[in-house]
Amino acid sequence: MNNNKSLLALAVVAATGSVYANTSPDQDLIKRDPLTFQQWHLQNTGQTGFSLSAGKVGEDLNLDFADRMGIKGRGITVSVIDTGVEISHPDLKNNVVPGSRNLIDGSDYPVDTHGHGTAVAGLIAAEEGNNLGGRGVAPYANLIGFNYLSEQSLASWMVSHGLSEDFRVLDRFTDPRVFNQSYGSTPSSPPNGDLSLDPEYALVEQVMRDISLDSHWGRGAAYVKSAGNSFRYYNTYIQGIPFYVIPYENNEFFNNNGLPFHNANIELGNTLFWNLVVSSLNADGHLSSYSSAGANIFLSAPGGEYGQDKPAMVTVDLTGCEQGMNVTGIHKNALHGGSQLDPNCDFTGVMNGTSSAGPNVAGAVATVMSANPALDARTVRHILASTARKVDPQHQGVSLDFETASGETVTYDAVPGWQTNAAGYHFHSFYGLGAVNVDDAVYKALFTGASLPQLQITPWQKQTAGVTVPDASLVGAQSTMGIDQNLTIEAVQLKLNLDHERLRDIAIELTSPSGTRSVMMSARTGFLDGTDGGYTDTVMLSHQFYGEKSQGNWTLKVLDTDKGTSSTLIYNPEIGLFATNRTNNTVDGVLKDWSLRIYGH
């Protein structure tokens, strides 16, 4: 297929010489702007990204074919929902179209006082070939921006996420078909409660559903969301006071046995089917040290590390050396502080996080959409899933050794390594269905003539269980439910009611009729005390069953993996260090009931 792509690229270049006015067919994309030679996420040749160490050759978005074809997001508008966007930035302004909004004062300039949103916009669609900075993944795409993180009301959410104040349907050519959400939360307890009874949540989900499926003359739009940055620890507020929350085991700080300390399935927005949730890769092609993970991860993409010892993202920053991430002074990142390549500090080399992985996927979505604008957003999402690359293929997952209540040491497959489901899709809780592969997705989109069949969503189906969860045991509590509908699965939602005094111990697994096991909530997740005794109508999402058939018996298993040896610490520099979750549960837990909802066709 690579030979076919090369031939097709050459044919298009020959037929449309204007696509590459100053570029020969064999010229690397990294030579077109001053900083693209360090943008390893676009073409990884082993650059440092101005940090102290190099990445691994080839660990990138793989967009050489799309680049040579000139398929770079033209005609697709991406909405940056963030801290704002400096839309007058010289490397962004030519791609900005009407539609931005300052949600504080109502003007059309979404002032960014932080730089985060501006950096995100640069990753998506910084201009190419203007002899400034680097370029975006989709450098021909349109941009609009919102300073939603400065004004987080429901009204601001509606406007920034696609519902205009006059309830106009998104059908204009400059309306966004991609929404980037590089934000989220890290709850210290499960999001409990029946969300169907919450009118605000119901409205949010309805808006996302309508825009995802019905906007743009039925072609819909895509919501991309960052998974979170809480693999090793997270931040929370207790009575308005900020605390670090960290694991503690075997007398070691930050020891969580290699398991995610904050599972991506805890954050409510990450459990919505409409959000394409993204984890982060570093320049070596491994999970970034901070990236949240879980069964709800759809794809992974470059996000980098911190740009000091290891490469981060090279992208746009707020203009000038007095604001943003790149300011006057001594920095470990060689681009910073007013360097020869960037004397005015208009760019940065330290942007990172799933906040970076998200816009890299948003740019990829825009690129694929521009390759075949007739395809609906769900089909584009499917194409990205079916072409994703099995990154870090040797990763074996995470095994957890623990002592049972009877004193026996056992081994639990807490995070399975790469698994291939019954439909042939690979999945890993760290990487979802794999790393974004722009070239293969573009190539497939070019030759896809029809969109997926209409989406079907089953009603919630409930199963009463009433099964005891034994303390510190591989036996666990198990319950089975039969599903009659025979859909090709796109995602599965689980709703759970479970009594347990110490949720840190609990692992939750769902097994499909085909025998695929998905760890919906990994063990040793860093919940704090005071979780009201367990899960109450808590929703989780999995993409591990993608492409399988839904009909048959589904099995839920809940395990307790700790008899009280681990704990959770909270720390504030002015208040001190405190332990929580130190006391094991005094009674066994109970799996009360559970429900499933299938999304598919």
N, C-alpha and C positions, 0 to 999 in steps of 0.2 A: 504493500500500500504506500510506503514511503516513496518508492519510485514513481508511482502514479501521481502522488501529490507534487513531486518535483516537476514532472512533465507538465502537469496542469498549471503550475505556477509559472513556468517558463512561457507556456502558451498565452496565458493572460497578460504577462508582461509584454510579450511581443505584440499582442493585439491592442494593448492600452498603454502605450508608452508614457502617457501623462501621469500614470499612477506613481512612477518613479522618475521624477523629473531629473534628479541629480544622483541617481543610485543605479548601479549595475546589478543584474540579477544575483551575482555572487557576493555582494557586499554585505557584511554583517550589520545587523540593526544597531549594534552597540557603538557604531561610529557616527551616528547622525546628529547627536547633540552632545554638549561637553561632558555631561555626567552619565550618559547611558552606558558608558564602558564599565561603570561600577554598579549598575542595576542588575544584580545577579538573578533576581527573580524573573527577569525577562529572558536573559541568556546567561547561564552560569558557566563561565570559563575558568572558575577558580578565583574570582575576585575577592577582595577583602571588604568591599563596601566602605572603604576608608577606616575600617576597624583594624585590630591588631592581628587578625588571622583570616585565612581564606576559607571559602566554602568548597563544596565538592562539585566538580565539573558535571554538568547535565542536570543538576537538581534545580529545575526551574519550571515555568509555566508551559514550555514547549510551544512557542508561537512563531517559529521561523516561517512555516508555510503560510500562515495567515498574514504575516508581515509581507512576504513576497507577493502575495495575492492582493495586497492593499485592502484586506478585510480587517477593519480596525474600528468598528463601532459607528460608522457613518449612519446618520439618521435616527440613532437611538439616544434618548435622553435618560440620564441617570440622576436621581435625586439623592443628594448627600444630606442625611438627617443626622445632625451632629452638633458640635459647638458653634457652628456657623461656617462660612467659607469666605475667604478674601477673594471675591469674584473679580476684583480689579487686578489681581496678581498677573504680572506680564506673561507667565507661563500657563495661565488658565483663561484669561479674559476672552480670547478668541473662540473658545468653546462654550462660553456661558450664553444661555438663551433666556428669554423672559420666563419668569415663574418663581424666582427665588423670593423668600419672604423673611423679614426680620420679625420674629414672633413676639418681640417685646414692644416695638414701636409701630409695627404695621408697615414699615417701609419695604422697599425691594432690595435692600442691602443687608444680608444676614451677617452682621458683624461677628467676627471671630476674634476673641481676645486671648484664646488659648493656643491655637495653631493646629489642634488635633483634626478638626474638620477640613482645614485647608490641606493638610498633608494627605488625608483620605481622598480628597478630590484630585490631588495630583497623581496618586496611585491609579486612579480610575482613568483620568483623561487629561493629564498634562499634555500640552501641545507638542507635536513632533516637528523637527526640522526647522525650528526658529532660532537655533543657536543659543538656546537658553536651557539650563538645567538638564533634566532627563526627559522622559516621556511617560505617558500612562499606558496601561495595558490596552486601552481602547482610545488612542489619541485623536480619533476623528469623532468621538461621541460628543453629545451635548451634555452640559452640566447645569443643574440648578442646586441651590442650597438652602438649608433652614437651620437656625440656631435653636433647635428644639431642646437641647440639653440645658439651655438657659431659661427655658419657660415651658415646663413639663406639665401643662394642663391638658385635659382631654381635648379641648378645642384645638390646641396647638398640635396635638398628636394627629387629629383628623386632617388638618390642613397639610401637615408635612408628610403624611402617609397616603395622600392621594385624594382625599375627599374635599373638594373645594367648598368654599363658603356658600356657593349657590348650588351645591350638590350636582355640579356638572359632571357628566360622565367623561372619563379620560379618553378622548378620541382624537384630539388635535395631534398633529405630527410632532409638535414640540412637547407634548405631555410625557412624563416619565414612564418608561416601560421597565425600569429597574430602580428599586429603592434600596439604598445601602444604609444599614443600621449597625454602625460600629459602637454599640453601647449595650449595656445590660446591667443586671444586678446580681449580687451574691447573697441570697437569703441564708440566714443561719438556722432556719427551720423550714420544713416543707411548706409549700403553698397550699395550705389546707382549706377545705370548704367547697361546696358545690358551686362551681363557677357558672353553671347554667342559670343560677339564681342571681348572679351579679350583673346588673344591667350594663355597667360600663364594659366589663369583659365581653359580654355578648355583643355589644355594639362594635367593639374593636375587631372581634373575630368576623363579624358579618361584613364590615368594611373591607377587611383583608380578603375575604372570600370573593366578594363582588369584584374588586379590582383585579384580583389574581385571575379570575375566570372570564369576566364579562367586559372589561374595558378594552379600548383599542379595537373596536369593531369585532369583539369576541376573541381576539388574540391574547388578551390578558397581559399581566405584568408580573414581574418576579420580585419578591422580597428576599434580600440577602441579609443574614444576621451573624454577627460574631458570637462564637460559643462562650467566650469568657476567658479570663486570665488567672485562674485560681487552682492550678494543678497542685502546687506545693503548699499554699496558704491563701488566705483571703482576708479582706477587710470588712468589718461590720460596725454598726453603731448600736450601742446599748445605752438607752436613756439619753440619746443625743451625743454620746461620747464615742469617738472612734477607737476601735480596737483591732489589732492584728489577731487572727485566729490561726493557730498552728497545731499540727499533730505532735504527739509525744508518746514514744514507745521504747522499751528497753533502755530507759534513761537517756534517750537521744532526742534532741529537738529536730523537728522537721522529718522525723522518721514515720513514714506511713506505709512501709513495706512496698514502696514503688507504686502504690495505688493512687488514683486521683483523690485529692483531699476534698475537692468540691466538684461534684459531678455536674456536667452540663445539663442534665435533666432536672435539676432543681429550679433553675430559672424559668419562670412561667412562660415568657415569650419564646423560649427555646423548645417548648412542647407543642407549639402551634404548627400544624402541617404546612401552613402557608409560608413559614419562614424556612429558607434554605440555610441551615446552620453550618458554620464553617470553623474547623480547627486550624491551628497554625503549624507550619513547617519551618525549620531553620535551614540555613544554607547548606547543611550536610544531608538534608532530606530526612530528618528525624522530627519527631514531635518537639516543638519549641518547649523550653523548660517550664514555661508558665501556662501553656495552653490547656484549657479545660477539655474534657473528653467525655464520651458517653454514647449510648445507643442511638441518641438523636442526632449525632453528627452526620451530615449528608456528604460533605466533601471536605478535603483539606487543601490548603494552598499556602504559598510562602508568606510568612509573617516575620521571620528573622528572630534574632535575639536582641541584644541591647545596643549594638552598634559601637561597643567599646572593645571588649575582648573578642567578640564574634560579630559577624555582619548583621545589621538591621536593614531597614529599607532606606533607599535614597529617593527622596521625593521633595515636593514643594513645601516650603515653610512660609510663615508670615514674613513680609518684606522687612528688611532692616535688621540691624544687629542688636536692637534693644527689646525685641519681643519674639515670641515663638520659642522653638526648641534650640535654634542656632543663634547664640548671642555672643557678644564680645567676651573673651576670656580664654583660658587654657582648657583644652578638651582632649580626651583620649581619641575621639573621632577626628581624623585628619581634615575633614571637610569643615569642621566647626571653628568659630572664632574669627571669621574673616579670612578665608584662605585665598590662594591665588585663583583657584577655579571658581570661587564664589565670594568675592570681596565684600559684597553687600549683605551676606548672610540670608539670601532669599530661598535657600534650600537646606535640607537637613539629611543627615545620615544616621539618625537614631530613632526614627519612627519604627514602632514594632507592635507586637500584640496580635491577638485575633482581630483587633481593630485594623490591622494591615492585611491580614488574610482575607477578611470580608471584602474590602474594596478590590483586591486582586481577583476575587471571584466575580464581583459585580462587573468589573471590566471584561472578564471572560464571557459573562452572560451577554453583555452588550455586543461583544465581538461576534458571538455565535448568532445572535438575533440579526445582526447586520448581514451575515452570510446568507440568511434566508428569512427575510422579514415576514413571510407568509405564515411561518410556523407559530403556533401559540406558545405561551410561556411554559406550560407544563411539558410540552414536547421538547423545548430547549433544555429544560431541567432533566428530562429523561435522557437526552443525548449526552449531556455532561456526565450523568450517572453511568451510562453504558460505555463511555470512552475513558473513564477515569483510570488513572495509572496506579498500580499496586506499589505504592511507595514504601520504603523501608521493609522490603519483603521478608527479611529474616527475623523481624520482631516476633518474639515468641509469646507476647502477652505478659501477664503477671500472675505468678502463683503465690498463694498465701499459706504459710504454715501456721497453724494455731493449735492450742491445746484444748481438747474437748472437755466437757464438764466431768467426764470420767477419768481424765488425766492422760488420754492418749493423744499423741501428736499426729495430726492429719494434714494433708495438703489439699488445698482448694484451688481450682482453676478460676481465679477471681476475675481476671480480664483475659479472655481467650486471645490467642494470636490470630493471624489472618485465617478466616474461615470462608469457604465457598458454599453459598446456600444452594438450595435445590434448583434455583433458576439460573445458576452459573455466575451470580454476582459475588465478588469478593467483598468482605467487610471486616473492619477492625474498629473497636470502640475509640481508638486514638485518631483514626484517619477516615472514618466513615466508609463510603464506597470507593475511596481512593483520592489521589491527588488530581487536581484539575489538569486536563490535557487539552489545551486550546486547539492545537493543530488537528488532532483526531476528531474533536468535536466539530470544528468548522468543516472539515472534509465530509463528515457524516451529514451535517446539516445541508450542505450543498446538494446532496443526493437523496434527501428525505422529502418525499412528495406529499405526505399527508400527516396531519397531527394525530395525537393519541385519541382513542375513543373518549367519549364524554366521561368526566369524573363521576364516580359513584361513592357515596359515603353511607355506610350502614348506620342504623341507629345503635346506640349503646346497648350491648347485650350483657346482662348481669348474671353472675354466678355466686350463690351463697356458699360459703366454705365452712366457717366455724372450726378451723383446724388449729391445734396448738403448735407454736413454734418453739421447739426445745432449745434450751440454752446451750450455746457452744457445741453445735452438732452439725455434721454434714447431712443428717437425715432431713432436717427442715420440715416445713409444712407444704403440702402439695394439694392442688385442686385442678380439676379438668373441666373444660367447657367445650361443647360442640358448636361449631359455626356452620350454618347451612348455606349461606351465600358463597358463591364460588367466583370471587373477583381475582384479577391479577393485582397483587398488592403493590401499592406505592408507599404506604406507611401504615403503621399500627399504633393506635393510642391505647394505653392502659389506664384505668382508673382504679384506685386501690383504697381499701379500708382495712387498717391493720392496727391493733393495739400492741404497743411495745414501749417499755420505759427507757430504752437506750438505743436510739436509731443508728448510732454510730456502728453498731455491731452487724446491722442487717444488710444482706445482699438479696436482690430480687431478680429472678430469672423468668423469662417467658420463652416457651418452646413451641414452635409452629407444628402443624400437622405433618410437615415434611421432615421434622426432626432438627430444625435449626434452633440453636439456643442463643438467646439474646440476654445479656446482663443489663437489665433496665436501670438498676441502681447498684453501683459497686459497693462492696464492703468497705468499712472504715471511712465512710464519708463524714466530714467534720461538722456535724450538727452540734449545736450547743444544748445544754440542759434546758428544760422548759419548753419542750416541743409538744405539750399537751397530750403526751402518751402515744404518739404514733402518727400514722397517715390517715387523713380523713378526706375522702374523695380527691386524693392527690393524683394528678394526671402526669403521665410520662409518655414518651414517644420513642419509637424505634424504626430505623430504616434497614435493619439487618435482614428483613424478610422481603426485600425489594424484588419484585418479579415472581415471587412464589404465589401459589394458589391459596386462598383463604379457607376453603372448605375443609372441615375435619375437626379433629380434637386438638385444642390448645391447652397447654399445661402451664400453670403458674407455680413457681416454687420460691419459698421465702426461707432463708437460712440465717441463723445467728452464728457469727464467726468469732466471738470473743467472750470469755468468761470474766472479763474485767481487768485485763492486763494493760490495755491502752487507755489513753485519755486525750483530752483536748485542752490546749492552753490559750488563754486570751491575754493580750499585752497592750498596755498603753504606757508610753515613756514617762508620763507624769504620775500615773497611778500605780503601775507595777505589773507583775506577772501573776496570773491566777490560773488554777486548774479547774476544769469542769469535766463532766463525764467520768469522774473517778470511781464511782460506785456502780457495780454491775446491777443489772435488773434483778429485782427480788422475786419476780414471778415470770413465768414463761409468757411469751407473746401469743397473740391470737390473730390468725388471718381470718377476718370476718367475711369479707366479700370482695369481689373484683368484677370489673366490666371491661369489655373490649369494643373499640370502634375501628373499622377498617376503611381506609381510603384506597381506592383502586379503580379499575376499569374492566 
